[in-house]
Amino acid sequence: MSNLSLSPLFHRSIGFDQLNDLFDYAMQSDTPNYPLYNIEKTSDNNYRIVVATTGFNQDQLKINLENQVLTITGKSTEEKSDTSVEFLHKGIANRSFKLSLRLDEHIEVQRANYENGLLNIELQRILPEEKLPRHIPIGRKGNELLDLPKAE
């Protein structure tokens, strides 16, 4: 793997140092291929993560959020295989897993549902008022700058 430096991109940016860390994390970690999952954008500020958890019941699944990392784990209860059954093809994986996804700082988990072997996690982007777009007035009074409204 080659080293990729994004530092030239940040010469004209302020406060994007965490973005560089995110790219470093993405380049170092292996992409999980089990369980299968979708990330869906359902509207401008709403998202859904759908995880295929066939073979698991709701009690075997856990969802944790810590430091903006959403971790979904499934603990498989390996049942003793029936010795009278011979698998000609075994394509249904029923093994334990841990899936971690990093969330933006303004993404909040709203709810989770489990139905028909699919775990659905609803997310919403909630921007604080100070992050919403605002108009910055430009003005001068002689050589003095006009006072801008102060944030409360």
Buried (B, 14 or more C-beta within 10 A) or exposed (E): EEEEEEEEEBEEEEEEEEEBEEEBEEEEEEEEEEBEBEEEEEEEEEBBBBBBBEBBEEEBBEBEBEEEEBEBBBBEEEEEEEEEEEEEEEEEEBEEBEBEBEBEEEBEBEEBEBEEEBBBBBBBBEEEEEEEEEEEEEEEEEEEEEEEEEEE
